[in-house]
Each structure stands twice: as C-alpha cells, then as structure tokens.
Amino acid sequence: MNPASHSDRPNPSWGQADSASTSSRLQVAFDDATIPSAGPDLLIALDVDGTLIANFNELSPRVARAIHNHLEAGTHIVLSTGRPVIEAQLALQQLGIDAGFAVVTNGALVLTINHSFDERHNTQVPSVNRAPEPDLFTFSQHTFNPHTTITMLEERFERVEFAAESLHNKLRITPGFPDGALLAQAEVVSKHEMMNDDDLLRLVACAPDVSPGHFFPMVEQMNLTDAEATPGFNGWIDFAPAAVSKATGLAEVCEALGIPTAHTVAIGDSRNDVEMLRWAGVGIAMKTGRKHVESVASVVTDPIERDGAALALELLL
C-alpha cells in the first residue's frame, strides 16, 4: 500500500471553501429527507473502489475513522460493491467491518458477515471463493445462464473473450482473456463449457479489438434481455442477472432489518452505482465529472482525494 493517504495529497484546485459549500449542501439534503443520525435506525450503503478506496488500495485514515465511529454508534454500514467475494472480503478486513451485511457482485450476491442471519440463510460461502476471514454466509443469490448473451456477443464481435464468476466454482476464463488481468486465480475453459453453466453470478466480456469507449455503446444497441449490462474495469462489460443491481440487493437488506428506504444513504461514483443512488433516501455521488452518475444523485460530495465519503459520514454522526 502507498503510505500517502488521500488527506496527505490535497487537490490544490479544491479548497476549504469548496468543502464548506459541499458540507452545506449535504446537510440540506439530509435535513430535507429527514435522515436519522448515526445509530440502528440508519443504513449507509458504501461503494468501495473510487468511493472509499483509491488506486493501490489506498484508504484514507479519515474515511476509516468515520466508518469506525458509525459502527460504534450502531449504524448499519453495508458495503455495496461490484467486487467478487474474495476482493469484497479483503475490503471488509481493511475497513474493520466484522458483522452485518454486504452486497457484492453488483447485487447478485448478498452476504452476512461472521454469522448467519437465521436458519433459512445459513449456508457458508464455499472456501474456493473466499479468504480465511471474516466468515461469510449467503443471504441471497441471483444467477443466470449466459448462453444467449455469449452467443449474441460472438455473433456481433469478431473477437470477444469472457470471465465467469459463480458461487461454487473457481473463477473461469476463456483462453483469450487477458492474462493476469484478474486478481483471483482462474481456470481456463472453453466458451462452450462456460455458456452451459446455469449458476453464474456475473459474466465479464472484453473485446480486445474494440476501443473501450465504443464497446459498451455497441452492446447497448443489441437489446440483450437475459442479463443486465454495466460498464466495468478497463472498458470491459459486466453482465449480471436481469433486473439485479446494487439497489435490489440493498432492498433485501432493508427488508431483513426492518429499515425503511427513507432511512438510507448511499455513496458511489460509477455507472454501477446509478440504481443505488436513485433508490436511497439520499443518494450521494462522488465528484468525478461523470455527469450521468452525478445527475441521478440527491447531492454531490467532494472527490475521493478530498475524502468526500468521510465528509458525508461525519455529518451524520
């Protein structure tokens, strides 16, 4: 990890006056929505990468402290991330979250941390897909068969490669998928083997001969109906089960905890956070310049370099 925190590297173009103005806007949004302060009546959904954690796994001490203070107050802090299980588990360790819920793989999988929620939700995540700790239990999962999606992409693009994530199998990739591009170890399989799998949580597609900026718009025009497509890392596309998103996973958590949507805050920065920001009582977008994300939020906070997530969390303490 780079020893320099975000707070050690302020953006000179974003000064104290800007942060004071952001604080005022955040406070107005919380007041208008009558969001409760820190405690068991409040649920805060947090995206991870680009919101809490920056490049090289940098975590600002200010962000970590704000999360810790909310956990101490009894606030339900729920990581809501596109990360797969193992990488989400590493974030839980880094943030010191050892209880509650987590929404991973863009909502396809909802987990409980270090305990099962009740006797109906007591299946521990298989060791093939998790690190030693914390222990994770499956609260809900949503899967799909990628046959139609893979077939249509194969017909549309001269060269397209895939990675497949499921709960019970090791990460699998097709032979041409970029070597070493994913953190988890992967098993190489044929496209035929992959398209006959019935329990995928996520399918990742990349088209090496298509520029990252053109790949997603071209796929959007294909009118795929069996899976939900969102832009992912490096111009790749993530496909999730149809009608599944971070928002649907969070709605399941709220129902289980008996927390109304009006008592929720969500913070995110990317396209896969849009549904979550729309869903929350107050949706907060990180300042990134991504207008399609910022436009759906209730309010925009400071960029990650200025600890925008911490600023919002602190106002709720």
C-alpha positions as CSV (number, residue, x, y, z in Angstrom):
1,M,0.0,0.0,0.0
2,N,1.2,3.5,-0.8
3,P,1.9,5.1,2.6
4,A,0.5,8.5,1.5
5,S,-3.2,8.9,2.3
6,H,-5.7,11.0,0.3
7,S,-5.6,13.6,3.0
8,D,-1.8,13.9,2.6
9,R,-2.3,14.7,-1.1
10,P,-4.8,17.5,-1.3
11,N,-6.0,18.7,-4.7
12,P,-4.9,22.3,-4.9
13,S,-7.9,23.1,-7.1
14,W,-10.3,22.0,-4.4
15,G,-10.0,24.3,-1.4
16,Q,-11.6,24.8,2.1
17,A,-14.3,27.0,0.7
18,D,-15.4,24.2,-1.7
19,S,-15.6,21.7,1.1
20,A,-17.6,24.1,3.3
21,S,-20.0,24.6,0.5
22,T,-20.3,20.8,0.0
23,S,-20.9,20.3,3.7
24,S,-23.8,22.8,3.5
25,R,-25.4,21.0,0.5
26,L,-25.0,17.6,2.2
27,Q,-26.6,18.9,5.4
28,V,-29.5,20.4,3.5
29,A,-30.1,17.1,1.7
30,F,-30.0,15.2,5.0
31,D,-32.4,17.6,6.6
32,D,-34.8,17.7,3.7
33,A,-35.0,13.9,3.7
34,T,-35.2,13.7,7.5
35,I,-32.3,11.2,7.6
36,P,-31.7,9.9,11.1
37,S,-28.3,10.4,12.7
38,A,-25.9,7.6,13.4
39,G,-27.5,4.6,15.1
40,P,-29.5,1.5,14.4
41,D,-32.2,3.4,12.5
42,L,-29.8,4.4,9.8
43,L,-28.4,2.3,7.0
44,I,-25.5,3.6,4.9
45,A,-24.6,1.8,1.7
46,L,-21.0,2.4,0.5
47,D,-19.4,1.6,-2.8
48,V,-15.7,0.6,-2.4
49,D,-13.5,1.4,-5.3
50,G,-13.4,5.1,-6.2
51,T,-15.5,5.9,-3.2
52,L,-13.7,4.6,-0.1
53,I,-10.5,3.1,-1.6
54,A,-8.4,4.6,-4.4
55,N,-5.6,3.2,-6.6
56,F,-3.1,0.9,-4.9
57,N,-5.7,0.1,-2.2
58,E,-5.2,3.5,-0.5
59,L,-7.6,4.0,2.4
60,S,-7.7,7.4,4.0
61,P,-7.4,7.3,7.8
62,R,-10.2,9.9,7.9
63,V,-12.6,7.6,6.0
64,A,-11.6,4.6,8.2
65,R,-12.2,6.6,11.3
66,A,-15.7,7.8,10.1
67,I,-16.7,4.3,9.3
68,H,-15.5,3.0,12.7
69,N,-17.4,5.8,14.5
70,H,-20.6,4.8,12.7
71,L,-20.1,1.1,13.6
72,E,-19.6,2.1,17.2
73,A,-22.8,4.0,17.1
74,G,-24.7,1.0,15.7
75,T,-25.3,2.4,12.2
76,H,-25.8,-0.4,9.6
77,I,-22.8,0.1,7.3
78,V,-23.3,-2.1,4.2
79,L,-20.5,-2.4,1.6
80,S,-22.2,-2.4,-1.8
81,T,-19.7,-3.3,-4.5
82,G,-19.1,-4.8,-7.8
83,R,-16.2,-6.7,-6.3
84,P,-16.4,-10.5,-6.2
85,V,-16.5,-12.3,-2.9
86,I,-12.7,-12.6,-2.2
87,E,-12.0,-8.9,-3.1
88,A,-15.0,-7.7,-1.1
89,Q,-13.8,-9.8,1.8
90,L,-10.4,-8.1,1.7
91,A,-12.2,-4.7,1.8
92,L,-14.2,-5.8,4.8
93,Q,-10.9,-6.7,6.5
94,Q,-9.3,-3.4,5.6
95,L,-12.3,-1.4,6.8
96,G,-12.7,-3.3,10.0
97,I,-16.2,-4.5,9.3
98,D,-16.9,-7.8,11.0
99,A,-20.7,-8.0,11.3
100,G,-23.8,-7.1,9.3
101,F,-24.4,-7.4,5.6
102,A,-22.5,-6.9,2.4
103,V,-23.9,-6.6,-1.2
104,V,-21.3,-7.9,-3.7
105,T,-21.0,-8.7,-7.4
106,N,-23.3,-5.7,-8.2
107,G,-26.2,-7.2,-6.2
108,A,-26.1,-10.7,-7.4
109,L,-25.0,-11.9,-4.0
110,V,-26.0,-10.6,-0.6
111,L,-23.9,-11.9,2.3
112,T,-23.9,-11.8,6.1
113,I,-20.6,-11.4,7.9
114,N,-19.4,-13.7,10.6
115,H,-22.9,-15.0,11.3
116,S,-25.9,-16.5,9.5
117,F,-29.0,-14.2,9.6
118,D,-31.4,-17.0,10.5
119,E,-31.9,-20.7,9.9
120,R,-33.1,-20.0,6.4
121,H,-29.9,-18.2,5.5
122,N,-27.1,-20.3,7.0
123,T,-25.0,-21.5,4.1
124,Q,-21.4,-20.6,4.4
125,V,-19.7,-19.3,1.3
126,P,-17.5,-22.1,-0.1
127,S,-13.8,-21.8,0.7
128,V,-13.0,-21.9,-3.0
129,N,-14.5,-18.4,-3.3
130,R,-13.4,-16.7,-0.1
131,A,-10.4,-15.9,2.0
132,P,-9.9,-17.3,5.6
133,E,-11.8,-14.4,7.3
134,P,-14.2,-13.0,8.0
135,D,-16.6,-15.9,7.6
136,L,-19.3,-15.2,5.1
137,F,-22.8,-16.6,4.7
138,T,-25.1,-16.5,1.8
139,F,-28.3,-14.4,2.5
140,S,-29.5,-14.4,-1.1
141,Q,-28.1,-15.1,-4.6
142,H,-29.3,-14.4,-8.1
143,T,-27.9,-16.4,-11.0
144,F,-28.3,-16.7,-14.7
145,N,-27.4,-18.9,-17.7
146,P,-25.1,-16.9,-20.1
147,H,-25.8,-19.0,-23.2
148,T,-27.9,-16.3,-25.0
149,T,-25.6,-13.5,-24.0
150,I,-22.4,-15.3,-25.1
151,T,-24.0,-16.4,-28.4
152,M,-25.2,-12.9,-29.3
153,L,-21.8,-11.3,-28.5
154,E,-20.0,-13.9,-30.5
155,E,-22.2,-13.1,-33.5
156,R,-21.7,-9.4,-33.1
157,F,-17.9,-9.2,-32.5
158,E,-15.1,-10.8,-34.4
159,R,-13.2,-11.5,-31.2
160,V,-14.7,-11.5,-27.7
161,E,-13.4,-13.2,-24.5
162,F,-15.1,-14.0,-21.2
163,A,-14.6,-14.5,-17.5
164,A,-17.3,-16.2,-15.4
165,E,-18.0,-15.9,-11.7
166,S,-20.2,-18.3,-9.7
167,L,-20.6,-19.1,-6.1
168,H,-19.5,-22.7,-6.2
169,N,-16.7,-22.7,-8.8
170,K,-13.3,-21.1,-9.2
171,L,-13.2,-18.1,-11.4
172,R,-13.2,-19.3,-15.0
173,I,-11.9,-17.6,-18.2
174,T,-11.8,-18.3,-21.9
175,P,-8.4,-18.9,-23.4
176,G,-8.0,-15.5,-24.9
177,F,-9.0,-13.5,-21.8
178,P,-6.1,-11.1,-20.9
179,D,-3.5,-13.0,-18.8
180,G,-3.1,-11.8,-15.3
181,A,-5.9,-9.2,-15.6
182,L,-7.9,-10.5,-12.6
183,L,-6.6,-10.9,-9.1
184,A,-8.1,-14.3,-8.4
185,Q,-6.6,-17.4,-9.8
186,A,-8.7,-18.7,-12.7
187,E,-9.4,-21.9,-14.5
188,V,-9.3,-21.8,-18.3
189,V,-12.4,-23.3,-20.0
190,S,-13.9,-23.3,-23.5
191,K,-16.7,-20.9,-24.4
192,H,-18.9,-23.9,-24.9
193,E,-18.3,-25.1,-21.3
194,M,-19.0,-21.6,-20.0
195,M,-22.2,-21.0,-21.9
196,N,-23.7,-24.2,-20.4
197,D,-23.3,-23.0,-16.8
198,D,-26.6,-22.4,-15.1
199,D,-25.5,-20.5,-12.0
200,L,-23.4,-17.5,-13.0
201,L,-23.4,-14.5,-10.7
202,R,-21.6,-12.5,-13.3
203,L,-20.2,-12.7,-16.8
204,V,-17.4,-10.3,-17.8
205,A,-16.8,-9.7,-21.5
206,C,-13.9,-7.9,-23.3
207,A,-13.4,-7.3,-27.0
208,P,-9.6,-6.8,-27.5
209,D,-10.1,-5.3,-31.0
210,V,-12.7,-2.7,-30.0
211,S,-11.8,0.5,-28.2
212,P,-13.1,0.7,-24.6
213,G,-15.2,3.8,-25.4
214,H,-17.1,2.0,-28.2
215,F,-17.6,-1.5,-26.7
216,F,-20.4,-0.6,-24.2
217,P,-22.4,1.6,-26.6
218,M,-22.3,-1.2,-29.2
219,V,-23.5,-3.7,-26.7
220,E,-26.3,-1.4,-25.5
221,Q,-27.7,-1.4,-29.0
222,M,-28.0,-5.2,-29.1
223,N,-31.1,-5.2,-26.8
224,L,-30.0,-8.1,-24.6
225,T,-32.8,-9.2,-22.4
226,D,-31.3,-12.2,-20.4
227,A,-28.7,-10.1,-18.5
228,E,-28.1,-6.7,-17.1
229,A,-25.1,-4.9,-18.7
230,T,-22.9,-2.3,-17.0
231,P,-19.5,-0.9,-17.9
232,G,-16.8,-2.4,-15.8
233,F,-13.0,-2.2,-15.5
234,N,-10.8,-1.0,-18.4
235,G,-13.7,-1.0,-21.0
236,W,-14.9,-4.4,-20.1
237,I,-18.6,-5.1,-19.5
238,D,-20.2,-6.8,-16.5
239,F,-23.3,-8.9,-17.1
240,A,-25.5,-9.7,-14.1
241,P,-28.8,-11.5,-13.9
242,A,-31.6,-9.4,-15.4
243,A,-33.2,-6.8,-13.1
244,V,-30.5,-7.3,-10.5
245,S,-28.4,-4.3,-9.2
246,K,-26.9,-3.0,-6.0
247,A,-30.3,-1.4,-5.3
248,T,-32.1,-4.7,-5.4
249,G,-29.6,-6.2,-3.0
250,L,-29.9,-3.3,-0.6
251,A,-33.7,-3.5,-0.7
252,E,-33.4,-7.1,0.5
253,V,-31.1,-6.0,3.4
254,C,-33.5,-3.2,4.4
255,E,-36.4,-5.6,4.4
256,A,-34.5,-8.1,6.6
257,L,-33.5,-5.3,9.1
258,G,-36.9,-3.6,9.0
259,I,-35.3,-0.3,7.9
260,P,-37.4,1.9,5.5
261,T,-35.7,3.1,2.3
262,A,-36.3,6.7,3.6
263,H,-33.7,6.0,6.3
264,T,-30.9,5.1,3.9
265,V,-27.9,6.9,2.5
266,A,-25.9,5.6,-0.4
267,I,-22.5,6.9,-1.7
268,G,-21.0,5.9,-5.0
269,D,-19.0,7.1,-8.0
270,S,-19.7,4.9,-11.1
271,R,-22.3,3.7,-13.6
272,N,-23.0,0.5,-11.5
273,D,-24.0,2.9,-8.6
274,V,-26.7,4.7,-10.5
275,E,-29.6,2.4,-9.4
276,M,-28.4,2.5,-5.8
277,L,-28.2,6.3,-5.8
278,R,-31.7,6.6,-7.2
279,W,-33.0,4.1,-4.7
280,A,-31.6,5.6,-1.5
281,G,-33.3,8.1,0.8
282,V,-30.3,10.3,0.0
283,G,-28.0,9.3,-2.9
284,I,-24.6,10.9,-2.8
285,A,-22.3,10.9,-5.8
286,M,-18.6,11.4,-5.5
287,K,-17.3,14.4,-7.5
288,T,-15.8,12.7,-10.6
289,G,-17.1,14.6,-13.6
290,R,-19.2,11.6,-14.6
291,K,-22.3,13.6,-15.3
292,H,-24.5,10.5,-15.9
293,V,-23.8,9.5,-12.3
294,E,-23.9,12.9,-10.7
295,S,-27.2,13.8,-12.3
296,V,-29.1,11.0,-10.6
297,A,-27.8,11.8,-7.1
298,S,-29.5,13.9,-4.5
299,V,-26.2,15.7,-3.9
300,V,-22.6,15.6,-4.9
301,T,-19.8,15.4,-2.4
302,D,-16.1,16.2,-2.6
303,P,-13.8,13.9,-4.7
304,I,-12.1,10.9,-3.2
305,E,-8.8,12.9,-2.9
306,R,-10.6,15.2,-0.5
307,D,-12.3,12.4,1.5
308,G,-15.8,13.2,0.1
309,A,-17.2,10.0,1.6
310,A,-15.8,10.8,5.1
311,L,-17.3,14.3,4.9
312,A,-20.8,12.9,4.3
313,L,-20.3,10.3,7.0
314,E,-19.1,12.8,9.6
315,L,-22.2,15.0,9.2
316,L,-24.4,12.0,10.2
317,L,-22.5,11.3,13.4
